[in-house]
Amino acid sequence: MTEIPETGELRAKVESISALPTVPSTLKQISSMLENSRLSVNELGSFISSDPALTSKILKMVNSAAYGFPNRISSISHAVMLLGLNVIRGLLLGVSVFDLMQKHIVGLWEHSMGCATVSRWIAQKKGIKEPEEVSVCGLLHDIGKVILLLHYPTQFDNASALAREKGITQHEAEKIHFDATHADVGSWLAMKWRFPINLVEAIGFHHQPHLSRQASLETAIVHVSDALVRAKGTVGDNYTRVPEIRPSSWELLGLSDDDVMEIFNILEETASEEAGEKECQEAY
């Protein structure tokens, strides 16, 4: 039987992630930057701009449906100016694990992008001042899955198999095969990399939004977005059933039937655009 890692051991491994050989070298650099409490906007912009591949990925994200700017953003300096340090830091982390998501967990990136898009839409609906920051919460909410799979592949695969077999959520299955969940792992990373509390709580409590104390609205948004993206079924990973939405979170957001239909339409349009883009890329 595969040994279940204890919480202390798992957290220590997660928090030493920048030193692990399986993490790409670019992510090691990013990890070091994110831990720097004195990191400036100019330093971050220069770091991204020095890497053409990273620049391309960031600009693609900024110009995606998850952010919806009316005019295309063509430079990193413009993106940093519009979105601010915390959002760009979150995007940097998201695109740095893009390849890991694509390679190891089918559909997780698409699901994450769907959650980012829906989270931003709901945040705007609720009048949140910085909806892009909530979008980053949606983008990164499942980042713990990637870390668990990379460093505990057997246990993670066993948890995924159990979720499919028993018809339970991945989150519930992880409690059996780990002494923590992907939500815990993601929140540990967010704290390690000095992200604001709204991001830490939205990631850590996206399956248990009632536990959020300092970011209840943002956490409820990510919780509901996660369920709606899975319910729509246009994007998503292949692990589990649709998680139940907590009534308190649904009431807090006050979404109407028309709102849900509009969200589903947005997801369909986004999925169609991404499919068309993928076909074009494969043609060349």
Backbone as CSV, one residue per row, in Angstrom:
resi,resn,N_x,N_y,N_z,CA_x,CA_y,CA_z,C_x,C_y,C_z
1,MET,0.841,-1.197,0.000,0.000,0.000,0.000,0.881,1.253,0.000
2,THR,0.536,2.248,-0.820,1.322,3.467,-0.905,1.197,4.272,0.378
3,GLU,2.349,4.716,0.897,2.348,5.476,2.144,1.737,6.853,1.941
4,ILE,0.899,7.267,2.871,0.260,8.581,2.809,1.170,9.613,3.472
5,PRO,1.555,10.669,2.746,2.425,11.681,3.347,1.707,12.453,4.435
6,GLU,2.403,12.722,5.543,1.814,13.512,6.609,1.798,14.987,6.203
7,THR,0.912,15.755,6.849,0.753,17.158,6.498,2.067,17.926,6.589
8,GLY,2.817,17.701,7.673,4.081,18.416,7.856,5.075,18.123,6.748
9,GLU,5.180,16.850,6.391,6.094,16.445,5.322,5.669,17.044,3.987
10,LEU,4.368,16.984,3.705,3.850,17.497,2.435,4.056,18.999,2.337
11,ARG,3.754,19.714,3.411,3.912,21.169,3.374,5.380,21.570,3.229
12,ALA,6.269,20.862,3.921,7.698,21.166,3.814,8.184,20.969,2.378
13,LYS,7.679,19.929,1.722,8.087,19.669,0.352,7.558,20.746,-0.589
14,VAL,6.313,21.141,-0.382,5.718,22.197,-1.204,6.495,23.500,-1.035
15,GLU,6.852,23.827,0.207,7.503,25.107,0.473,8.967,25.133,0.039
16,SER,9.523,23.967,-0.329,10.885,23.937,-0.870,10.854,23.717,-2.374
17,ILE,9.733,24.030,-2.982,9.519,23.713,-4.386,10.564,24.320,-5.313
18,SER,11.083,25.515,-4.993,12.042,26.163,-5.876,13.353,25.391,-5.947
19,ALA,13.584,24.492,-4.992,14.835,23.736,-4.989,14.679,22.336,-5.575
20,LEU,13.460,21.969,-5.959,13.238,20.619,-6.466,13.636,20.504,-7.938
21,PRO,14.329,19.453,-8.312,14.835,19.335,-9.687,13.755,19.194,-10.746
22,THR,12.558,18.765,-10.360,11.506,18.563,-11.360,10.821,19.859,-11.768
23,VAL,11.089,20.945,-11.062,10.486,22.232,-11.402,11.332,22.919,-12.473
24,PRO,10.730,23.365,-13.582,11.483,24.010,-14.648,12.315,25.180,-14.137
25,SER,13.463,25.421,-14.774,14.383,26.460,-14.311,13.723,27.832,-14.284
26,THR,12.842,28.112,-15.265,12.162,29.409,-15.287,11.310,29.582,-14.047
27,LEU,10.649,28.499,-13.610,9.805,28.584,-12.424,10.653,28.814,-11.176
28,LYS,11.878,28.266,-11.162,12.768,28.519,-10.035,13.084,30.005,-9.930
29,GLN,13.359,30.627,-11.075,13.626,32.068,-11.096,12.396,32.852,-10.647
30,ILE,11.248,32.421,-11.148,10.000,33.097,-10.795,9.742,32.972,-9.292
31,SER,9.971,31.794,-8.759,9.772,31.568,-7.330,10.626,32.525,-6.511
32,SER,11.880,32.682,-6.916,12.781,33.587,-6.217,12.279,35.023,-6.277
33,MET,11.770,35.429,-7.443,11.258,36.786,-7.596,10.013,37.021,-6.741
34,LEU,9.123,36.042,-6.729,7.864,36.202,-6.012,8.070,36.281,-4.502
35,GLU,9.174,35.691,-4.025,9.460,35.733,-2.595,10.126,37.046,-2.180
36,ASN,10.481,37.869,-3.168,11.136,39.141,-2.894,10.092,40.196,-2.545
37,SER,10.040,40.586,-1.273,9.024,41.543,-0.825,9.240,42.935,-1.398
38,ARG,10.413,43.193,-1.953,10.720,44.512,-2.501,10.646,44.537,-4.031
39,LEU,10.081,43.512,-4.603,9.974,43.437,-6.058,9.179,44.626,-6.596
40,SER,9.739,45.292,-7.603,9.063,46.454,-8.186,8.398,46.082,-9.500
41,VAL,7.477,46.935,-9.934,6.799,46.735,-11.206,7.807,46.710,-12.349
42,ASN,8.778,47.607,-12.303,9.778,47.678,-13.370,10.636,46.416,-13.429
43,GLU,11.020,45.899,-12.262,11.824,44.679,-12.216,11.049,43.501,-12.802
44,LEU,9.783,43.395,-12.435,8.960,42.294,-12.938,8.769,42.426,-14.446
45,GLY,8.485,43.634,-14.912,8.315,43.858,-16.335,9.567,43.527,-17.128
46,SER,10.722,43.917,-16.602,11.995,43.643,-17.284,12.275,42.146,-17.340
47,PHE,11.947,41.447,-16.244,12.168,39.998,-16.210,11.328,39.302,-17.279
48,ILE,10.062,39.655,-17.365,9.180,39.029,-18.358,9.631,39.376,-19.775
49,SER,9.940,40.653,-19.997,10.315,41.117,-21.336,11.616,40.480,-21.835
50,SER,12.466,40.036,-20.920,13.738,39.428,-21.322,13.570,38.021,-21.863
51,ASP,12.372,37.452,-21.703,12.094,36.081,-22.157,10.968,36.142,-23.204
52,PRO,11.310,36.004,-24.488,10.294,36.121,-25.545,9.122,35.155,-25.385
53,ALA,9.421,33.913,-24.990,8.355,32.917,-24.838,7.404,33.318,-23.707
54,LEU,7.980,33.795,-22.615,7.183,34.218,-21.466,6.355,35.450,-21.825
55,THR,6.966,36.372,-22.546,6.259,37.572,-22.988,5.043,37.212,-23.832
56,SER,5.252,36.283,-24.766,4.171,35.859,-25.649,3.015,35.245,-24.860
57,LYS,3.342,34.407,-23.880,2.301,33.746,-23.085,1.519,34.747,-22.225
58,ILE,2.249,35.697,-21.628,1.592,36.696,-20.788,0.647,37.560,-21.629
59,LEU,1.128,38.019,-22.791,0.291,38.869,-23.646,-0.929,38.108,-24.171
60,LYS,-0.739,36.811,-24.442,-1.876,35.998,-24.883,-2.927,35.913,-23.783
61,MET,-2.465,35.757,-22.538,-3.382,35.692,-21.408,-4.121,37.013,-21.229
62,VAL,-3.366,38.112,-21.254,-3.945,39.431,-21.020,-4.998,39.765,-22.068
63,ASN,-4.783,39.286,-23.294,-5.710,39.579,-24.388,-6.796,38.518,-24.556
64,SER,-6.881,37.599,-23.606,-7.887,36.534,-23.677,-9.213,37.009,-23.100
65,ALA,-10.227,36.152,-23.206,-11.566,36.481,-22.684,-11.571,36.642,-21.170
66,ALA,-10.551,36.127,-20.509,-10.496,36.230,-19.050,-10.320,37.669,-18.587
67,TYR,-9.841,38.536,-19.484,-9.603,39.928,-19.103,-10.424,40.903,-19.930
68,GLY,-10.652,40.617,-21.190,-11.643,41.340,-21.977,-11.390,42.813,-22.207
69,PHE,-10.140,43.219,-22.336,-9.881,44.625,-22.630,-10.344,44.960,-24.048
70,PRO,-10.969,46.139,-24.228,-11.509,46.498,-25.548,-10.434,46.677,-26.618
71,ASN,-9.231,47.107,-26.207,-8.129,47.283,-27.154,-7.026,46.295,-26.822
72,ARG,-6.447,45.702,-27.844,-5.407,44.699,-27.610,-4.184,45.323,-26.954
73,ILE,-3.616,44.594,-25.994,-2.414,45.040,-25.286,-1.208,44.403,-25.954
74,SER,-0.272,45.224,-26.397,0.829,44.700,-27.206,2.183,44.723,-26.511
75,SER,2.237,45.253,-25.286,3.531,45.302,-24.594,3.371,44.931,-23.131
76,ILE,4.427,44.369,-22.558,4.414,43.990,-21.147,4.283,45.224,-20.266
77,SER,4.950,46.308,-20.627,4.872,47.528,-19.819,3.443,48.045,-19.742
78,HIS,2.722,47.960,-20.861,1.317,48.380,-20.894,0.469,47.462,-20.015
79,ALA,0.745,46.161,-20.105,-0.004,45.182,-19.305,0.219,45.414,-17.819
80,VAL,1.463,45.647,-17.433,1.778,45.873,-16.020,1.111,47.148,-15.523
81,MET,1.127,48.180,-16.353,0.529,49.454,-15.974,-0.986,49.301,-15.754
82,LEU,-1.657,48.550,-16.635,-3.102,48.392,-16.544,-3.529,47.460,-15.414
83,LEU,-2.794,46.376,-15.244,-3.236,45.319,-14.340,-2.627,45.384,-12.946
84,GLY,-1.440,45.951,-12.821,-0.818,46.048,-11.512,0.039,44.845,-11.160
85,LEU,0.815,45.014,-10.111,1.829,44.029,-9.734,1.239,42.669,-9.370
86,ASN,0.206,42.654,-8.518,-0.326,41.374,-8.049,-0.934,40.544,-9.169
87,VAL,-1.639,41.194,-10.095,-2.255,40.459,-11.195,-1.174,39.889,-12.120
88,ILE,-0.178,40.682,-12.445,0.885,40.199,-13.326,1.680,39.082,-12.660
89,ARG,1.903,39.199,-11.351,2.585,38.112,-10.633,1.775,36.818,-10.737
90,GLY,0.457,36.930,-10.570,-0.406,35.755,-10.674,-0.396,35.161,-12.065
91,LEU,-0.449,36.019,-13.084,-0.387,35.535,-14.468,0.944,34.865,-14.751
92,LEU,2.008,35.431,-14.218,3.337,34.862,-14.412,3.403,33.449,-13.843
93,LEU,2.838,33.277,-12.661,2.800,31.947,-12.060,1.931,31.013,-12.883
94,GLY,0.785,31.520,-13.356,-0.123,30.681,-14.142,0.511,30.188,-15.431
95,VAL,1.118,31.095,-16.197,1.693,30.678,-17.484,2.945,29.838,-17.284
96,SER,3.618,30.002,-16.137,4.826,29.211,-15.900,4.511,27.740,-15.661
97,VAL,3.278,27.454,-15.219,2.897,26.049,-15.039,1.965,25.582,-16.156
98,PHE,1.794,26.416,-17.185,0.919,26.077,-18.306,1.318,24.740,-18.929
99,ASP,2.599,24.610,-19.243,3.064,23.377,-19.888,2.888,22.169,-18.976
100,LEU,3.086,22.388,-17.667,2.905,21.279,-16.724,1.447,20.848,-16.691
101,MET,0.534,21.819,-16.707,-0.893,21.499,-16.715,-1.263,20.724,-17.974
102,GLN,-0.802,21.220,-19.122,-1.135,20.590,-20.393,-0.594,19.171,-20.480
103,LYS,0.600,18.979,-19.962,1.273,17.688,-20.100,0.732,16.639,-19.134
104,HIS,0.436,17.060,-17.916,0.143,16.080,-16.870,-1.340,15.906,-16.543
105,ILE,-2.158,16.937,-16.728,-3.565,16.825,-16.357,-4.411,17.356,-17.510
106,VAL,-4.979,16.445,-18.265,-5.749,16.815,-19.456,-6.923,17.712,-19.076
107,GLY,-7.017,18.867,-19.732,-8.147,19.752,-19.550,-8.052,20.717,-18.389
108,LEU,-7.026,20.595,-17.538,-6.962,21.448,-16.356,-6.718,22.907,-16.734
109,TRP,-5.872,23.145,-17.731,-5.626,24.527,-18.134,-6.909,25.171,-18.681
110,GLU,-7.631,24.432,-19.511,-8.880,24.950,-20.066,-9.888,25.248,-18.953
111,HIS,-9.944,24.344,-17.975,-10.840,24.567,-16.840,-10.415,25.813,-16.062
112,SER,-9.116,25.976,-15.846,-8.602,27.122,-15.101,-8.904,28.427,-15.831
113,MET,-8.740,28.416,-17.149,-9.046,29.614,-17.935,-10.544,29.925,-17.886
114,GLY,-11.371,28.875,-17.924,-12.810,29.076,-17.808,-13.171,29.708,-16.475
115,CYS,-12.545,29.228,-15.402,-12.805,29.791,-14.074,-12.334,31.239,-13.988
116,ALA,-11.207,31.536,-14.626,-10.706,32.918,-14.634,-11.701,33.840,-15.323
117,THR,-12.242,33.387,-16.450,-13.193,34.193,-17.220,-14.481,34.428,-16.431
118,VAL,-15.028,33.365,-15.854,-16.285,33.474,-15.104,-16.076,34.285,-13.819
119,SER,-14.944,34.082,-13.155,-14.666,34.821,-11.920,-14.621,36.322,-12.179
120,ARG,-13.992,36.703,-13.278,-13.916,38.130,-13.609,-15.320,38.678,-13.909
121,TRP,-16.121,37.914,-14.642,-17.476,38.373,-15.000,-18.319,38.595,-13.745
122,ILE,-18.270,37.630,-12.827,-19.057,37.757,-11.600,-18.523,38.909,-10.738
123,ALA,-17.196,39.053,-10.683,-16.602,40.140,-9.898,-17.073,41.499,-10.410
124,GLN,-17.131,41.642,-11.732,-17.644,42.881,-12.313,-19.117,43.080,-11.948
125,LYS,-19.871,42.003,-12.002,-21.294,42.045,-11.673,-21.504,42.504,-10.231
126,LYS,-20.604,42.089,-9.342,-20.701,42.439,-7.924,-20.039,43.773,-7.608
127,GLY,-19.481,44.433,-8.615,-18.895,45.759,-8.398,-17.557,45.759,-7.699
128,ILE,-16.821,44.636,-7.768,-15.494,44.583,-7.163,-14.557,45.518,-7.929
129,LYS,-13.783,46.295,-7.201,-12.955,47.342,-7.807,-11.901,46.783,-8.750
130,GLU,-11.286,45.649,-8.388,-10.228,45.054,-9.204,-10.649,43.649,-9.645
131,PRO,-11.536,43.537,-10.632,-12.008,42.205,-11.049,-10.900,41.320,-11.613
132,GLU,-9.826,41.933,-12.134,-8.727,41.140,-12.680,-8.034,40.320,-11.587
133,GLU,-8.006,40.864,-10.357,-7.399,40.111,-9.261,-8.235,38.870,-8.940
134,VAL,-9.548,38.982,-9.054,-10.411,37.821,-8.823,-10.237,36.815,-9.960
135,SER,-10.000,37.321,-11.166,-9.732,36.440,-12.295,-8.494,35.589,-12.048
136,VAL,-7.462,36.191,-11.465,-6.241,35.445,-11.137,-6.542,34.367,-10.099
137,CYS,-7.427,34.672,-9.149,-7.836,33.656,-8.169,-8.431,32.445,-8.893
138,GLY,-9.294,32.720,-9.886,-9.893,31.636,-10.657,-8.858,30.868,-11.457
139,LEU,-7.896,31.590,-12.008,-6.860,30.956,-12.813,-6.019,29.978,-11.992
140,LEU,-5.705,30.364,-10.756,-4.752,29.599,-9.948,-5.398,28.671,-8.918
141,HIS,-6.727,28.590,-8.900,-7.374,27.875,-7.799,-6.988,26.399,-7.714
142,ASP,-6.665,25.784,-8.835,-6.322,24.352,-8.838,-4.825,24.080,-9.010
143,ILE,-3.982,25.083,-8.789,-2.553,24.891,-9.023,-1.979,23.796,-8.125
144,GLY,-2.602,23.560,-6.978,-2.131,22.506,-6.080,-2.188,21.121,-6.703
145,LYS,-3.111,20.920,-7.652,-3.196,19.617,-8.326,-1.914,19.305,-9.089
146,VAL,-1.379,20.319,-9.740,-0.154,20.119,-10.515,0.991,19.715,-9.594
147,ILE,1.107,20.392,-8.465,2.190,20.107,-7.521,2.048,18.703,-6.939
148,LEU,0.828,18.327,-6.559,0.612,16.980,-6.014,0.962,15.909,-7.043
149,LEU,0.542,16.106,-8.278,0.819,15.108,-9.312,2.305,15.006,-9.599
150,LEU,3.003,16.142,-9.610,4.439,16.131,-9.903,5.240,15.381,-8.843
151,HIS,4.864,15.562,-7.573,5.699,15.051,-6.497,5.134,13.836,-5.769
152,TYR,3.851,13.564,-5.974,3.233,12.354,-5.415,2.342,11.722,-6.482
153,PRO,2.911,11.337,-7.619,2.096,10.870,-8.750,1.243,9.643,-8.444
154,THR,1.781,8.690,-7.679,1.025,7.468,-7.390,-0.204,7.777,-6.546
155,GLN,0.009,8.545,-5.461,-1.112,8.894,-4.599,-2.147,9.735,-5.346
156,PHE,-1.669,10.655,-6.189,-2.604,11.510,-6.921,-3.424,10.686,-7.912
157,ASP,-2.764,9.789,-8.638,-3.491,8.930,-9.570,-4.493,8.046,-8.836
158,ASN,-4.095,7.547,-7.670,-5.009,6.722,-6.879,-6.225,7.530,-6.421
159,ALA,-5.987,8.784,-6.029,-7.084,9.650,-5.610,-8.026,9.922,-6.781
160,SER,-7.447,10.158,-7.960,-8.267,10.423,-9.147,-9.103,9.202,-9.516
161,ALA,-8.493,8.018,-9.424,-9.214,6.779,-9.721,-10.352,6.559,-8.731
162,LEU,-10.088,6.865,-7.463,-11.116,6.709,-6.437,-12.278,7.669,-6.681
163,ALA,-11.958,8.894,-7.091,-13.000,9.887,-7.364,-13.927,9.402,-8.473
164,ARG,-13.333,8.845,-9.531,-14.149,8.340,-10.643,-14.959,7.128,-10.217
165,GLU,-14.323,6.228,-9.472,-14.979,4.982,-9.066,-16.144,5.232,-8.111
166,LYS,-15.953,6.138,-7.143,-16.962,6.377,-6.108,-17.913,7.515,-6.446
167,GLY,-17.618,8.262,-7.523,-18.464,9.386,-7.867,-18.361,10.532,-6.883
168,ILE,-17.152,10.706,-6.304,-16.925,11.797,-5.361,-16.015,12.829,-6.022
169,THR,-15.822,13.961,-5.366,-14.961,14.985,-5.940,-13.493,14.626,-5.727
170,GLN,-12.642,15.223,-6.557,-11.199,15.039,-6.384,-10.769,15.496,-4.996
171,HIS,-11.339,16.582,-4.545,-11.023,17.142,-3.226,-11.307,16.122,-2.122
172,GLU,-12.446,15.443,-2.218,-12.803,14.435,-1.210,-11.873,13.233,-1.281
173,ALA,-11.519,12.836,-2.497,-10.636,11.685,-2.663,-9.232,11.970,-2.153
174,GLU,-8.781,13.213,-2.313,-7.434,13.577,-1.842,-7.330,13.475,-0.328
175,LYS,-8.422,13.733,0.379,-8.393,13.628,1.835,-8.075,12.207,2.286
176,ILE,-8.415,11.236,1.423,-8.173,9.833,1.743,-6.738,9.440,1.421
177,HIS,-6.210,9.941,0.296,-4.882,9.521,-0.158,-3.753,10.475,0.248
178,PHE,-4.112,11.613,0.819,-3.135,12.562,1.344,-3.607,13.006,2.721
179,ASP,-2.723,13.671,3.413,-3.122,14.269,4.682,-3.450,15.745,4.465
180,ALA,-3.756,16.087,3.205,-4.103,17.454,2.805,-4.752,17.364,1.431
181,THR,-5.160,18.509,0.871,-5.795,18.530,-0.447,-5.070,19.511,-1.366
182,HIS,-5.469,19.487,-2.654,-4.842,20.420,-3.601,-5.124,21.869,-3.207
183,ALA,-6.250,22.113,-2.546,-6.557,23.466,-2.086,-5.569,23.908,-1.009
184,ASP,-5.243,23.002,-0.094,-4.238,23.307,0.936,-2.893,23.624,0.295
185,VAL,-2.482,22.755,-0.635,-1.190,22.921,-1.295,-1.129,24.261,-2.026
186,GLY,-2.193,24.596,-2.744,-2.227,25.861,-3.467,-2.122,27.061,-2.541
187,SER,-2.787,27.004,-1.397,-2.732,28.132,-0.454,-1.346,28.248,0.169
188,TRP,-0.682,27.112,0.420,0.685,27.168,0.942,1.615,27.863,-0.046
189,LEU,1.440,27.536,-1.319,2.257,28.184,-2.350,1.978,29.679,-2.400
190,ALA,0.708,30.053,-2.343,0.335,31.471,-2.398,0.940,32.238,-1.226
191,MET,0.962,31.626,-0.057,1.576,32.274,1.101,3.084,32.362,0.941
192,LYS,3.681,31.280,0.479,5.138,31.245,0.261,5.558,32.343,-0.701
193,TRP,4.750,32.565,-1.727,5.090,33.538,-2.763,4.476,34.916,-2.506
194,ARG,4.061,35.147,-1.256,3.654,36.477,-0.788,2.499,37.093,-1.587
195,PHE,1.536,36.263,-1.966,0.359,36.798,-2.627,-0.594,37.368,-1.573
196,PRO,-1.475,38.293,-1.990,-2.408,38.898,-1.027,-3.381,37.873,-0.458
197,ILE,-3.970,38.220,0.686,-4.820,37.280,1.412,-6.031,36.845,0.606
198,ASN,-6.552,37.726,-0.268,-7.728,37.311,-1.043,-7.394,36.141,-1.963
199,LEU,-6.168,36.112,-2.499,-5.748,34.998,-3.349,-5.492,33.748,-2.511
200,VAL,-4.853,33.914,-1.369,-4.575,32.776,-0.483,-5.876,32.086,-0.078
201,GLU,-6.866,32.874,0.340,-8.119,32.275,0.812,-8.966,31.735,-0.335
202,ALA,-8.984,32.414,-1.464,-9.777,31.927,-2.599,-9.266,30.575,-3.081
203,ILE,-7.944,30.392,-3.063,-7.361,29.102,-3.443,-7.601,28.069,-2.343
204,GLY,-7.293,28.434,-1.123,-7.352,27.470,-0.022,-8.750,27.015,0.350
205,PHE,-9.754,27.873,0.126,-11.115,27.553,0.555,-12.107,27.473,-0.598
206,HIS,-11.621,27.259,-1.840,-12.584,27.275,-2.950,-13.565,26.105,-2.905
207,HIS,-13.275,25.073,-2.120,-14.250,23.989,-1.903,-14.992,24.159,-0.575
208,GLN,-14.496,25.055,0.279,-15.104,25.292,1.591,-15.190,26.805,1.835
209,PRO,-15.952,27.512,1.017,-15.963,28.976,1.083,-16.420,29.543,2.413
210,HIS,-17.176,28.751,3.182,-17.649,29.225,4.484,-16.515,29.420,5.484
211,LEU,-15.326,28.867,5.173,-14.182,29.002,6.078,-13.399,30.291,5.846
212,SER,-13.670,30.964,4.741,-12.962,32.206,4.440,-13.399,33.304,5.418
213,ARG,-12.427,34.019,5.957,-12.723,35.083,6.915,-12.413,36.473,6.371
214,GLN,-11.401,36.579,5.502,-10.972,37.893,5.034,-11.265,38.137,3.552
215,ALA,-11.737,37.120,2.859,-12.017,37.277,1.424,-13.234,36.436,1.054
216,SER,-14.301,36.591,1.823,-15.469,35.721,1.623,-16.103,35.906,0.251
217,LEU,-16.141,37.133,-0.250,-16.769,37.373,-1.546,-15.939,36.773,-2.679
218,GLU,-14.630,37.035,-2.678,-13.765,36.478,-3.721,-13.769,34.947,-3.694
219,THR,-13.763,34.379,-2.480,-13.766,32.924,-2.353,-15.077,32.330,-2.857
220,ALA,-16.188,32.987,-2.548,-17.488,32.521,-3.040,-17.533,32.575,-4.565
221,ILE,-16.949,33.623,-5.136,-16.936,33.753,-6.595,-16.187,32.599,-7.235
222,VAL,-15.009,32.272,-6.720,-14.223,31.174,-7.289,-14.931,29.839,-7.066
223,HIS,-15.519,29.661,-5.905,-16.274,28.436,-5.587,-17.408,28.208,-6.595
224,VAL,-18.185,29.244,-6.832,-19.314,29.134,-7.751,-18.828,29.007,-9.193
225,SER,-17.801,29.749,-9.562,-17.253,29.677,-10.921,-16.763,28.272,-11.236
226,ASP,-16.066,27.666,-10.294,-15.554,26.301,-10.468,-16.697,25.351,-10.791
227,ALA,-17.782,25.432,-10.033,-18.924,24.537,-10.242,-19.626,24.823,-11.569
228,LEU,-19.796,26.099,-11.906,-20.492,26.440,-13.151,-19.697,26.004,-14.380
229,VAL,-18.386,26.163,-14.349,-17.558,25.730,-15.483,-17.667,24.222,-15.664
230,ARG,-17.635,23.491,-14.558,-17.777,22.029,-14.652,-19.188,21.644,-15.114
231,ALA,-20.168,22.348,-14.613,-21.557,22.028,-14.971,-21.800,22.250,-16.454
232,LYS,-21.206,23.307,-17.010,-21.379,23.588,-18.425,-20.747,22.500,-19.275
233,GLY,-19.595,22.015,-18.846,-18.978,20.882,-19.539,-18.249,21.210,-20.823
234,THR,-18.103,22.510,-21.167,-17.367,22.855,-22.394,-15.877,22.761,-22.180
235,VAL,-15.444,22.990,-20.942,-14.036,22.853,-20.590,-13.960,22.176,-19.242
236,GLY,-12.847,21.513,-18.965,-12.692,20.916,-17.650,-11.815,19.695,-17.686
237,ASP,-11.267,19.341,-16.531,-10.452,18.128,-16.479,-11.368,16.919,-16.400
238,ASN,-10.767,15.752,-16.439,-11.564,14.537,-16.602,-11.681,13.729,-15.316
239,TYR,-11.614,14.400,-14.155,-11.542,13.632,-12.931,-12.879,13.349,-12.258
240,THR,-13.676,14.355,-12.027,-14.740,14.159,-11.050,-16.067,14.762,-11.458
241,ARG,-17.064,14.512,-10.604,-18.385,15.084,-10.800,-18.360,16.570,-10.452
242,VAL,-19.467,17.221,-10.773,-19.607,18.645,-10.467,-19.760,18.812,-8.952
243,PRO,-18.926,19.652,-8.332,-19.066,19.855,-6.878,-20.335,20.635,-6.563
244,GLU,-20.903,20.383,-5.397,-22.102,21.100,-4.983,-21.757,22.538,-4.606
245,ILE,-22.664,23.446,-4.927,-22.488,24.849,-4.555,-23.113,25.066,-3.179
246,ARG,-22.366,25.680,-2.297,-22.894,25.966,-0.965,-23.959,27.053,-1.059
247,PRO,-25.128,26.832,-0.464,-26.222,27.809,-0.536,-25.812,29.210,-0.093
248,SER,-24.968,29.300,0.938,-24.553,30.617,1.444,-23.764,31.393,0.394
249,SER,-22.952,30.693,-0.382,-22.177,31.350,-1.435,-23.093,31.794,-2.572
250,TRP,-24.040,30.946,-2.922,-24.987,31.284,-3.997,-25.815,32.507,-3.598
251,GLU,-26.253,32.535,-2.355,-27.042,33.675,-1.875,-26.199,34.950,-1.839
252,LEU,-24.948,34.819,-1.458,-24.065,35.982,-1.387,-23.901,36.633,-2.761
253,LEU,-23.809,35.809,-3.804,-23.588,36.339,-5.150,-24.888,36.808,-5.800
254,GLY,-26.007,36.179,-5.459,-27.302,36.618,-5.976,-27.430,36.533,-7.488
255,LEU,-26.910,35.467,-8.090,-26.984,35.310,-9.544,-28.386,34.868,-9.965
256,SER,-28.875,35.454,-11.037,-30.191,35.083,-11.567,-30.039,33.979,-12.612
257,ASP,-31.154,33.421,-13.046,-31.123,32.422,-14.123,-30.528,33.029,-15.396
258,ASP,-30.863,34.281,-15.662,-30.321,34.956,-16.843,-28.799,35.124,-16.728
259,ASP,-28.328,35.401,-15.519,-26.883,35.519,-15.304,-26.182,34.199,-15.630
260,VAL,-26.752,33.108,-15.153,-26.156,31.788,-15.403,-26.145,31.481,-16.896
261,MET,-27.230,31.801,-17.587,-27.278,31.569,-19.027,-26.232,32.400,-19.755
262,GLU,-26.029,33.627,-19.305,-25.005,34.468,-19.934,-23.613,33.895,-19.690
263,ILE,-23.369,33.401,-18.487,-22.083,32.766,-18.180,-21.857,31.555,-19.079
264,PHE,-22.884,30.732,-19.237,-22.756,29.555,-20.095,-22.479,29.966,-21.547
265,ASN,-23.128,31.030,-22.002,-22.884,31.509,-23.372,-21.447,31.985,-23.535
266,ILE,-20.936,32.675,-22.536,-19.542,33.145,-22.571,-18.590,31.963,-22.643
267,LEU,-18.864,30.923,-21.857,-18.004,29.738,-21.861,-18.036,29.034,-23.218
268,GLU,-19.210,28.962,-23.828,-19.318,28.347,-25.151,-18.518,29.128,-26.189
269,GLU,-18.649,30.455,-26.157,-17.922,31.295,-27.106,-16.425,31.161,-26.903
270,THR,-15.994,31.153,-25.650,-14.568,31.028,-25.346,-14.022,29.690,-25.817
271,ALA,-14.783,28.613,-25.564,-14.356,27.280,-25.980,-14.256,27.188,-27.497
272,SER,-15.190,27.802,-28.207,-15.172,27.793,-29.675,-13.971,28.547,-30.213
273,GLU,-13.676,29.704,-29.603,-12.518,30.481,-30.031,-11.223,29.716,-29.802
274,GLU,-11.099,29.065,-28.647,-9.885,28.313,-28.335,-9.741,27.113,-29.264
275,ALA,-10.857,26.462,-29.592,-10.801,25.316,-30.503,-10.361,25.762,-31.897
276,GLY,-10.883,26.896,-32.356,-10.495,27.417,-33.658,-9.033,27.796,-33.707
277,GLU,-8.552,28.409,-32.626,-7.136,28.787,-32.557,-6.248,27.554,-32.565
278,LYS,-6.671,26.512,-31.838,-5.882,25.283,-31.786,-5.805,24.628,-33.157
279,GLU,-6.898,24.631,-33.899,-6.911,24.065,-35.253,-5.965,24.813,-36.175
280,CYS,-5.940,26.135,-36.030,-5.028,26.951,-36.847,-3.577,26.620,-36.535
281,GLN,-3.268,26.466,-35.243,-1.909,26.159,-34.838,-1.476,24.798,-35.362
282,GLU,-2.392,23.811,-35.287,-2.065,22.469,-35.750,-1.894,22.428,-37.268
283,ALA,-2.621,23.298,-37.980,-2.512,23.356,-39.443,-1.152,23.821,-39.898
284,TYR,-0.469,24.595,-39.018,0.847,25.097,-39.375,1.938,24.326,-38.653
